[in-house]
Amino acid sequence: MLFQSLKTLYEKVRLKNYRDLFSRVKERDGSLSATEAYAADVIYLLGDPTVSAFAETLGISQPNATYKINNLASKGYAVRTASDTDRRECRVSVGERFYSYYDTDYPFIAESVEQLKKKYSPEELALLERMVEDMIQFMEQ
């Protein structure tokens, strides 16, 4: 039962993500393709990764990662920054245009939490929070 509930939750979040992503992908100059939108999202989720870390996360070659990052940078969705300590290393972060394209506040999660606060006690919510934090740790291993 718990597995099925978590699986359903995960699938609902994925579906919402896809719906939101494809509603933002438009056929106009400077817009992102679905692949580029996913690549920008990965950069955001990794939080200023190196080009190598980005490539490794996606399971692609370094030249392919560089190509994707350069395309995103040319459209204003990514920014490359050379390392101060090692000029061969480059970090990539999302650009200002990313934040106008993506809703990083996750209002659907905030709304869900507000509904849970109305239904459950602070103790029950604290237990749920601990469980979710444990799940995150298990997933990161």
N, C-alpha and C positions, 0 to 999 in steps of 0.2 A: 504494500500500500504506500509506504513512504517513498520507495523507489519510483513508483508510478506517478505520484504527486510531484516529485522533484523533476522527473522527466518531462511531465506536462508543463511545469513552470518554465523549464529551460526552453522547451519548444515554443512556448508563447512569447518569450523574450526574443528568441531568434526570429520568429515570424514578424514581430513588431519592428525589429531592427531591419529586416529585409524590406518591409513595407516603407519604412521611413527612408531608407537608403534609396530605393528606386523612385520614391516620390521626389527626391532631390536631384536625381540624375536627369538632366535635360539635354536635348539635342540642340545646343547652341555653342557659339564660339567661347572657348575658355572654360566650358563645363567639364565635369569629370565623367569618364566612363565608369561603369560599375567596378571594374578591376582597379582603376585609379582610386575610386572612393574607398574600396576595401584597403588598399595600400595606405592611404592617408589615415584611415581609422587605426590600422596596426601601428603606425608611427605614434599616433596619439596615445594608444593603449600602452605602448612600451615606454613612453615618456622620455624623449630625447635619446633614442638609441644610436649606437654607432652604425655606420653603413653595414658593417660585418654582422652585427647583432640583428639588424633588420633582415638581411639576406638569410641568416641562419634560421630566424623565426619562421620565415615564409618557405624555407627549403629551396631557395633559388640561388643562382650564382651571384657572385659579387658584381660582375658587369651588368647582369640583369637588374639587380637591386639599384645600382647606380643609374641605369637608364630610367627606371620607374621614379626614382627620387628626382632626377633632373626634369622629367615631365611635370611632376607635381610642383617643383620649384618654379618652373617657367610659367605656370598658371597661378602662382601665388599661394599654393596650398601647403608648401613645405619650405623650410629654410635650412640650408647647409651651413654648419659652423665648424671651422677648423679648430682642432684642439690646441690649447695654449702650450701644452707640454710636448706633444708629438704631432708635428705638422702633417704626417702621413695619415693620421687618424681624423676622421670627420664625423661629427654628430649631426643628426637631422632632427628637426622639430617641426611641428605643424606651424603654418603661417597664419596671419590674421584672417585670411580669407576662409580658412578651415572653420573658424569659430562662427563666421556668418553663415556657413553652409551646414554645420552640424549643431544640434542642440545637445550640449554637454551637461545640461542641468538635470536631465532625465526626469521630466515632470511626471511621467507615468509612475515612476517609482515613488516619488514624493507623495503623489495622490494615494497610492496603495498603502504607504506607511501611515498616512493620516487616517485612512479607513481602519487599519489595524489598531491604531491608538484608541479609536472609538469602541472597538469590540473587545479588546483584551486588556488585562491589567498590566501595570508597569513591570511586575515580576515576570509575567508570561512573555512580555516583549523582551525583557533582558535575557531570558532563557533562549528565545529565538535568535537574538543577536549573537549570543555565545555559540549557538549551534552553527549559524551561518559563518561566523569567523573560523570555527573548526573546519567546516567544509572547505573554505578557501585555503586553509593551510594544507589539508589533505590533497587538494587539487594541485597545489604548487609543488608537491613532492614528486 
